[in-house]
Amino acid sequence: MSLVNFVCSYLCGAWIGRHFNLRAYSAAFIGIAMALSPVAIYRASGHEALSLHAIIIFAIALTIKRIRSLPAWSALIFVALGTHAYYFPIVFSLGVFSQLACDESDIQCRQSAMHSGVKRLSILVAITILSLLVYGYIPNSAELDPGGGTWSANIFALLDSQSHSFIAKPLDRIDPYQWEGFSYLGWLGITALILSAGAIICSVNNGHNDHQAIFPRPRCYWTLITLFAVFSLGNTWFIGSHKVIEVSDDLPLINHMFSTFRATGRFMWPMYYSILLWGMLSAMRSTRVPKSLTIFFALLLLESHVPMALFIRQDFASHYREGQEWQQRLDSNQDPLINTLKNAQLFLNLTGDPRFETDSLPSFIPQAINPTIATNYKPYLARMPQNFSDLNSGKPCELAMMMLKRAGGSFQQDRIYGILPEKEANECRHIVDISSKQSLIAKDPTAVYAIRQQPG
């Protein structure tokens, strides 16, 4: 999928460049800048779906080219929902904007928007609801994240290299979570922005500002993109590590949105791509030396793009080594806990904390060891089903009895295990086989025990 994303991002960037009649090499460069975006590549090794930024770039391309086609926007919304939920608000908002936004000089578009705007929006909303149903977003049985945190963008996110630059040093921010807001414009974006602003000021002063606006209804477009950027700052705004604003807990709708989209920093992406495209396009179509400017931009591209590529290469290599070491550990059959999990049919978290996780047993390790294992130990990455917390909270003995009753004898007696604190295990001797104790790391108060299906 990453290769498909690179190709699609390149084609979208080049398509935008050719729309403004740029030279072929200038349009190709814009495509390359989009395809190799550090903001997208940054997530390739950890969360591939969130690195597929061709979806955002294509939405911006449709907006720039004033394409209001319902089939195109409907297909893009459908793909966005199927790829990752965070793309949906961005694509849907741009789709609605494109149905209504017309250049002041485009009389035909304005008349069409006036007469059929409500109809077109209704169709778009209907297709969106159908897509939500198809992918299972509605009805939704997942719990919302209980709250806030700092999975946000820093106010300086567009200027913070986060150490992915040959020149720029990282700025202060709240670690570790504000890496989610990584949207570093780099010297390419900042320089293009300055050159474009200068070119526009000169054109206005000389009375020659006759270029078509890059975005339709620029004020409305930038207002929409700014709203995304503001939301990306989360419920607590930081300049560096200094708190500036904290959103009140008395705003239920806003807090509901923060809980639904807890990694708000990702909503800085539309601002990043919009600024980068506006800067490059404005500068390239205003210059009298397009080849020299393209070469200059290509050199600036190296400042952040190459360090990010090297970082990701090292990250992939590290994942590969860790995978090989883990596979060797699995194959060695020398770790008692691994052998236990290989044999287990049911592995229970009986600590009373549904979100419990120990360093001795990281998330999804039981499933990695034994893909067929049934477990309530950290079974979900970000969202849990409704009532999961209630069903997995309580006293260990009562939890064990309830879960065994729900299992209804579906698992073999000698292939049921649980993890719980040693103190509570001694109180549950009627269902916990104390003699089977497998201690974890020295400072870990929990241990793994065999669980009797029939109380002894």
C-alpha positions as CSV (number, residue, x, y, z in Angstrom):
1,M,0.0,0.0,0.0
2,S,2.9,2.4,0.7
3,L,4.1,2.0,-2.9
4,V,0.5,2.7,-4.2
5,N,0.5,5.8,-1.9
6,F,3.8,7.1,-3.3
7,V,2.6,6.7,-6.9
8,C,-0.8,8.3,-6.2
9,S,0.7,11.2,-4.2
10,Y,3.1,11.9,-7.0
11,L,0.4,11.8,-9.7
12,C,-1.8,14.1,-7.6
13,G,1.0,16.6,-7.1
14,A,2.0,16.6,-10.8
15,W,-1.7,16.9,-11.8
16,I,-2.0,20.0,-9.6
17,G,1.2,21.5,-11.2
18,R,-0.1,20.9,-14.7
19,H,-3.4,22.5,-13.8
20,F,-1.5,25.8,-13.4
21,N,0.4,25.2,-16.6
22,L,3.8,24.8,-14.9
23,R,6.7,23.3,-16.8
24,A,6.8,19.5,-16.8
25,Y,9.8,19.4,-14.5
26,S,8.2,21.9,-12.0
27,A,5.0,19.8,-12.0
28,A,7.0,16.6,-11.5
29,F,8.9,18.2,-8.6
30,I,5.6,19.0,-6.8
31,G,4.6,15.4,-7.3
32,I,7.9,14.3,-5.8
33,A,7.5,16.6,-2.8
34,M,4.0,15.1,-2.2
35,A,5.1,11.5,-2.6
36,L,8.1,11.8,-0.3
37,S,6.4,14.0,2.3
38,P,8.1,13.4,5.7
39,V,4.8,13.8,7.4
40,A,3.4,10.7,5.7
41,I,6.7,8.7,5.7
42,Y,7.0,9.2,9.4
43,R,4.1,6.9,10.1
44,A,5.0,4.2,7.5
45,S,6.8,1.9,9.9
46,G,4.3,2.0,12.8
47,H,0.9,2.7,11.3
48,E,0.8,2.2,7.5
49,A,-2.9,3.3,7.2
50,L,-2.0,6.7,8.6
51,S,0.9,7.1,6.1
52,L,-1.5,6.9,3.1
53,H,-1.7,10.7,2.7
54,A,-2.6,10.4,-1.0
55,I,-6.2,10.5,0.2
56,I,-5.7,14.0,1.7
57,I,-3.6,15.2,-1.3
58,F,-6.3,13.9,-3.7
59,A,-9.0,15.7,-1.8
60,I,-7.0,19.0,-1.9
61,A,-6.3,18.4,-5.6
62,L,-10.0,18.0,-6.4
63,T,-10.6,21.2,-4.4
64,I,-7.9,23.2,-6.3
65,K,-9.2,22.0,-9.6
66,R,-12.7,23.0,-8.7
67,I,-14.0,19.5,-9.3
68,R,-17.5,19.0,-7.8
69,S,-18.2,15.6,-9.3
70,L,-20.3,13.6,-6.8
71,P,-19.0,10.2,-8.0
72,A,-15.4,11.4,-7.4
73,W,-16.0,12.8,-3.9
74,S,-18.3,9.9,-2.9
75,A,-15.6,7.4,-3.9
76,L,-12.9,9.3,-2.0
77,I,-15.1,9.5,1.1
78,F,-15.7,5.7,0.8
79,V,-12.0,5.0,0.5
80,A,-11.1,7.4,3.4
81,L,-13.5,5.6,5.7
82,G,-12.2,2.2,4.7
83,T,-8.6,3.3,5.3
84,H,-8.7,5.2,8.6
85,A,-11.4,7.2,10.4
86,Y,-9.1,10.2,10.8
87,Y,-9.2,10.9,7.1
88,F,-13.0,11.1,7.0
89,P,-13.6,14.6,8.6
90,I,-10.9,16.1,6.4
91,V,-12.2,14.6,3.1
92,F,-15.9,15.1,3.9
93,S,-15.3,18.7,4.9
94,L,-13.4,19.4,1.7
95,G,-16.1,17.6,-0.3
96,V,-18.9,19.8,1.2
97,F,-16.7,22.9,0.7
98,S,-16.2,22.0,-3.0
99,Q,-19.9,21.6,-3.6
100,L,-20.6,25.2,-2.4
101,A,-17.4,27.1,-3.1
102,C,-17.2,28.8,-6.5
103,D,-14.9,31.5,-7.8
104,E,-16.6,34.9,-8.0
105,S,-16.0,35.0,-11.7
106,D,-17.5,31.6,-12.3
107,I,-21.1,32.6,-12.8
108,Q,-22.2,29.1,-14.1
109,C,-20.8,27.4,-11.0
110,R,-22.4,29.9,-8.7
111,Q,-25.8,29.4,-10.3
112,S,-25.4,25.6,-10.2
113,A,-24.4,25.7,-6.5
114,M,-27.4,28.0,-5.7
115,H,-30.0,25.7,-7.5
116,S,-28.6,22.3,-6.8
117,G,-26.4,22.8,-3.7
118,V,-28.9,21.3,-1.2
119,K,-29.5,18.3,-3.5
120,R,-25.8,17.6,-4.1
121,L,-25.1,17.9,-0.3
122,S,-28.0,15.5,0.4
123,I,-26.6,13.0,-2.0
124,L,-23.1,13.3,-0.5
125,V,-24.4,12.9,3.0
126,A,-26.6,9.9,2.0
127,I,-23.6,8.2,0.4
128,T,-21.5,9.0,3.5
129,I,-24.1,7.4,5.8
130,L,-24.2,4.3,3.6
131,S,-20.4,4.1,3.8
132,L,-20.5,4.4,7.6
133,L,-23.0,1.5,7.7
134,V,-20.9,-0.6,5.3
135,Y,-17.8,-0.3,7.4
136,G,-19.6,-0.7,10.7
137,Y,-19.0,2.8,12.1
138,I,-22.7,2.9,12.8
139,P,-24.1,1.3,14.8
140,N,-21.0,1.5,16.9
141,S,-20.3,-0.6,19.9
142,A,-16.9,0.9,20.9
143,E,-16.3,3.0,23.9
144,L,-14.9,6.5,23.4
145,D,-11.5,7.3,24.9
146,P,-12.1,8.6,28.4
147,G,-10.2,11.7,27.8
148,G,-8.0,14.4,26.5
149,G,-4.3,14.0,27.1
150,T,-1.8,15.6,24.9
151,W,-2.0,13.5,21.7
152,S,-2.1,16.9,20.1
153,A,-0.1,19.3,17.9
154,N,2.1,21.9,19.5
155,I,1.5,25.5,18.4
156,F,5.0,25.3,16.9
157,A,4.3,22.0,15.1
158,L,4.8,23.4,11.6
159,L,8.3,24.7,12.6
160,D,9.4,21.7,14.8
161,S,11.7,19.3,13.0
162,Q,11.5,16.7,15.8
163,S,15.2,15.9,15.0
164,H,14.3,15.0,11.4
165,S,16.5,17.7,9.7
166,F,20.1,18.1,8.8
167,I,20.0,21.7,10.0
168,A,17.0,22.6,12.2
169,K,17.2,21.6,15.8
170,P,14.0,20.2,17.5
171,L,11.9,22.6,19.4
172,D,10.6,22.1,22.9
173,R,7.3,20.2,23.1
174,I,5.4,17.9,25.4
175,D,6.8,14.4,25.1
176,P,6.0,11.7,24.2
177,Y,2.6,12.3,22.7
178,Q,3.0,15.5,20.7
179,W,5.0,13.6,18.0
180,E,1.5,13.0,16.6
181,G,1.4,16.6,15.5
182,F,4.6,16.3,13.4
183,S,4.0,18.6,10.4
184,Y,7.4,20.2,9.9
185,L,7.3,22.4,6.8
186,G,11.0,22.3,6.4
187,W,13.2,24.9,4.7
188,L,11.3,24.0,1.5
189,G,7.9,25.0,2.8
190,I,9.1,28.0,4.7
191,T,11.2,29.4,1.8
192,A,8.4,28.8,-0.7
193,L,6.0,30.6,1.6
194,I,8.3,33.6,1.9
195,L,9.0,33.8,-1.8
196,S,5.3,33.4,-2.6
197,A,4.3,36.2,-0.2
198,G,6.9,38.4,-1.7
199,A,5.8,37.7,-5.2
200,I,2.1,38.4,-4.4
201,I,3.0,41.7,-2.7
202,C,5.0,42.8,-5.7
203,S,2.2,41.8,-8.1
204,V,-0.4,43.8,-6.1
205,N,1.8,46.8,-5.9
206,N,2.4,46.7,-9.6
207,G,-1.2,46.0,-10.4
208,H,-0.5,42.7,-12.2
209,N,-2.1,40.3,-9.8
210,D,-4.2,38.5,-12.5
211,H,-3.4,34.9,-11.5
212,Q,-6.3,32.6,-10.6
213,A,-6.5,31.9,-6.9
214,I,-5.0,28.5,-6.1
215,F,-7.9,27.6,-3.8
216,P,-11.5,28.5,-4.5
217,R,-12.9,31.2,-2.2
218,P,-9.5,31.5,-0.5
219,R,-10.8,33.2,2.7
220,C,-13.4,30.4,3.2
221,Y,-10.9,27.7,2.4
222,W,-8.2,29.0,4.8
223,T,-10.9,29.4,7.5
224,L,-11.8,25.8,7.1
225,I,-8.1,24.6,7.2
226,T,-7.5,26.9,10.2
227,L,-10.3,25.2,12.1
228,F,-8.6,21.9,11.5
229,A,-5.3,23.3,12.8
230,V,-7.0,24.8,15.9
231,F,-8.7,21.4,16.6
232,S,-5.3,19.7,16.2
233,L,-4.0,21.6,19.3
234,G,-6.3,19.5,21.4
235,N,-8.0,20.4,24.7
236,T,-4.7,21.9,26.1
237,W,-2.7,24.2,24.0
238,F,1.1,24.4,24.4
239,I,3.8,26.8,23.1
240,G,6.7,24.5,23.5
241,S,6.2,23.0,27.0
242,H,4.3,26.0,28.3
243,K,0.6,25.7,28.7
244,V,-1.4,28.5,27.1
245,I,-5.0,27.5,27.1
246,E,-7.0,24.6,28.6
247,V,-10.5,23.9,27.2
248,S,-13.1,23.7,29.9
249,D,-14.6,20.3,30.7
250,D,-18.1,21.9,30.7
251,L,-18.2,21.8,26.9
252,P,-19.8,18.3,26.2
253,L,-19.8,18.5,22.4
254,I,-16.1,19.6,22.2
255,N,-15.0,17.0,24.7
256,H,-17.0,14.4,22.9
257,M,-15.1,15.3,19.7
258,F,-11.7,15.1,21.6
259,S,-12.7,11.7,22.9
260,T,-13.7,10.5,19.5
261,F,-10.5,11.8,17.8
262,R,-8.1,11.5,20.7
263,A,-4.9,12.0,18.5
264,T,-6.0,15.5,17.5
265,G,-2.4,16.4,16.2
266,R,-3.2,14.5,13.0
267,F,-5.6,17.3,12.0
268,M,-2.6,19.6,11.4
269,W,-2.0,17.7,8.1
270,P,-4.4,19.7,6.0
271,M,-2.6,22.9,7.0
272,Y,0.8,21.4,6.2
273,Y,-0.2,20.3,2.7
274,S,-2.1,23.4,2.0
275,I,0.7,25.7,2.9
276,L,3.3,23.6,1.1
277,L,1.2,23.5,-2.1
278,W,0.3,27.1,-2.0
279,G,3.9,28.2,-1.4
280,M,5.4,26.1,-4.2
281,L,2.6,26.8,-6.7
282,S,2.6,30.5,-6.1
283,A,6.4,30.8,-6.3
284,M,6.7,28.6,-9.4
285,R,4.1,30.3,-11.5
286,S,5.4,33.8,-10.6
287,T,9.1,33.2,-11.3
288,R,10.9,34.0,-14.6
289,V,13.5,31.3,-13.9
290,P,11.4,28.2,-13.3
291,K,14.3,25.7,-13.9
292,S,16.6,27.4,-11.4
293,L,13.8,27.7,-8.8
294,T,12.9,24.0,-9.2
295,I,16.6,23.1,-8.7
296,F,16.7,25.4,-5.6
297,F,13.6,23.8,-4.2
298,A,15.0,20.3,-4.8
299,L,18.1,21.2,-2.8
300,L,15.9,22.5,0.0
301,L,14.0,19.3,-0.1
302,L,17.0,17.3,1.1
303,E,17.1,19.2,4.4
304,S,14.2,17.2,5.9
305,H,13.2,14.5,3.4
306,V,16.6,12.7,3.5
307,P,16.8,12.6,7.3
308,M,13.3,11.2,7.5
309,A,14.1,8.5,4.9
310,L,17.2,7.5,6.9
311,F,15.2,7.4,10.1
312,I,12.5,5.2,8.6
313,R,15.1,2.9,7.1
314,Q,16.7,2.5,10.5
315,D,13.3,2.0,12.1
316,F,12.4,-0.8,9.6
317,A,15.8,-2.4,10.2
318,S,15.2,-2.3,14.0
319,H,11.8,-3.9,13.6
320,Y,13.3,-6.6,11.5
321,R,16.0,-7.4,14.0
322,E,13.5,-7.4,16.9
323,G,11.3,-9.8,14.9
324,Q,14.1,-12.1,14.2
325,E,15.2,-12.1,17.9
326,W,11.6,-12.8,18.9
327,Q,11.2,-15.6,16.4
328,Q,14.4,-17.2,17.8
329,R,13.0,-16.9,21.3
330,L,9.8,-18.6,20.2
331,D,11.7,-21.4,18.5
332,S,14.1,-22.0,21.4
333,N,11.3,-23.4,23.7
334,Q,13.4,-22.3,26.7
335,D,11.0,-19.7,28.1
336,P,8.3,-21.3,30.4
337,L,5.9,-18.4,29.9
338,I,6.1,-18.7,26.1
339,N,5.5,-22.5,26.3
340,T,2.5,-21.8,28.6
341,L,0.9,-19.4,26.1
342,K,1.6,-21.7,23.2
343,N,-0.4,-24.4,25.0
344,A,-3.2,-22.1,26.3
345,Q,-6.6,-22.0,24.8
346,L,-7.8,-19.3,27.2
347,F,-5.7,-16.6,28.9
348,L,-7.5,-14.4,31.3
349,N,-6.7,-11.0,32.8
350,L,-8.0,-11.4,36.3
351,T,-6.3,-8.3,37.9
352,G,-9.6,-6.4,38.0
353,D,-8.1,-3.7,35.8
354,P,-9.4,-4.1,32.2
355,R,-6.6,-1.9,30.9
356,F,-3.9,-3.7,32.8
357,E,-0.5,-4.4,31.1
358,T,2.8,-5.5,32.5
359,D,6.2,-5.0,31.0
360,S,6.7,-8.7,31.2
361,L,3.9,-9.3,28.7
362,P,3.5,-6.4,26.2
363,S,0.3,-5.9,24.3
364,F,-0.6,-8.6,21.7
365,I,2.3,-10.9,22.7
366,P,-0.1,-13.7,23.7
367,Q,-1.7,-13.4,20.3
368,A,1.7,-13.3,18.6
369,I,2.7,-16.5,20.4
370,N,-0.6,-18.3,19.9
371,P,-2.8,-16.7,17.2
372,T,-5.8,-18.9,18.2
373,I,-5.7,-18.0,21.9
374,A,-8.8,-16.4,23.4
375,T,-8.0,-13.6,25.8
376,N,-9.2,-10.4,27.4
377,Y,-5.6,-9.3,28.1
378,K,-5.2,-6.0,26.1
379,P,-7.1,-7.4,23.2
380,Y,-7.7,-4.0,21.6
381,L,-5.4,-1.3,20.4
382,A,-7.3,2.0,20.9
383,R,-11.0,1.3,21.3
384,M,-12.8,-1.2,23.5
385,P,-16.3,-2.5,23.1
386,Q,-19.0,-0.9,25.3
387,N,-19.3,-2.6,28.6
388,F,-15.8,-4.2,28.3
389,S,-14.6,-2.2,31.3
390,D,-17.6,-3.2,33.4
391,L,-17.3,-6.9,32.5
392,N,-13.6,-7.1,33.3
393,S,-13.6,-5.1,36.5
394,G,-14.0,-6.5,40.0
395,K,-12.4,-8.9,42.4
396,P,-10.2,-11.6,40.8
397,C,-12.0,-14.5,42.3
398,E,-15.4,-13.2,41.2
399,L,-14.0,-12.4,37.7
400,A,-12.6,-15.9,37.3
401,M,-15.9,-17.5,38.3
402,M,-17.9,-15.3,36.0
403,M,-15.6,-15.8,33.0
404,L,-15.5,-19.5,33.4
405,K,-19.3,-19.6,33.6
406,R,-19.5,-17.6,30.4
407,A,-17.0,-19.9,28.7
408,G,-19.4,-22.7,29.4
409,G,-16.9,-25.6,29.2
410,S,-15.6,-24.6,25.7
411,F,-12.0,-24.9,26.7
412,Q,-9.9,-27.9,27.9
413,Q,-9.4,-28.0,31.7
414,D,-5.6,-28.0,31.5
415,R,-5.3,-25.2,28.9
416,I,-6.8,-22.3,30.9
417,Y,-4.5,-19.7,32.5
418,G,-4.8,-16.3,34.1
419,I,-2.7,-13.5,35.3
420,L,-3.5,-11.9,38.6
421,P,-1.7,-10.5,41.7
422,E,-0.1,-13.1,43.9
423,K,-1.9,-11.8,47.0
424,E,-5.3,-12.3,45.4
425,A,-4.3,-15.7,43.9
426,N,-3.9,-17.1,47.5
427,E,-7.5,-16.0,48.2
428,C,-8.7,-17.8,45.1
429,R,-7.2,-21.3,45.8
430,H,-10.5,-23.0,45.0
431,I,-10.1,-22.1,41.3
432,V,-6.4,-21.0,41.1
433,D,-3.7,-23.7,41.0
434,I,-1.1,-22.0,43.3
435,S,1.5,-24.7,42.5
436,S,1.5,-23.7,38.8
437,K,2.7,-20.2,39.5
438,Q,5.0,-18.6,36.9
439,S,6.6,-15.4,38.2
440,L,7.3,-12.6,35.9
441,I,10.0,-10.0,36.3
442,A,11.3,-9.4,39.8
443,K,9.4,-6.2,40.6
444,D,6.1,-7.4,38.9
445,P,3.5,-8.2,41.6
446,T,1.5,-10.4,39.2
447,A,2.1,-14.0,38.1
448,V,0.5,-16.5,35.7
449,Y,-1.4,-19.4,37.1
450,A,-3.4,-22.4,35.8
451,I,-7.1,-21.9,36.3
452,R,-9.4,-24.8,37.3
453,Q,-12.6,-24.9,35.3
454,Q,-14.2,-26.8,38.2
455,P,-13.6,-25.4,41.6
456,G,-11.4,-27.6,43.7
